[in-house]
Amino acid sequence: MQIRLNLEAVEKLRPEIIDRKQREAAIAVREARNQADQFTKSLRAILADLKRVRRTVMESKTVATRLEAFFEEFVDSC
């Protein structure tokens, strides 16, 4: 939680900061936070897709239809 608060505080820093090293560090940390947020969104999307695939496969009644659902939902989408 503290890391997130620190990153949010850095996000509020402006690029007009006078000290060049401070400005570059602030911009780098802000970009790292943006990239971490995008990565987190990607992971959440992947998890949602995997849950959907699992649900589809588990709703199938036979082993054959489970395999078919798995290949249709997971393998073909990769």
Steps between C-alpha positions, in 0.01 A plus 500: 500500500780742586669441165182591319463818707860597426450441129181705503690783670768485230231514234409846627853628443528734207763474224582868568702407810823700486749227598563292188576173682191537716288573194637200311449274801143622545421444134661154507305394807178636353562301181579188704168542680315538170665186367419309819136611470485382139661169594247453781213568259642243259528240774142564611379459141690172467355375828148590388552314173637194679201499735267519200681210329490294821129565542430400140707183528350399835145550373559237233345166587745248359876474476477530123298822515735636769799438276318656208405804708857531628647498152237737366514747789865488600727350237338661196502842666876492565 
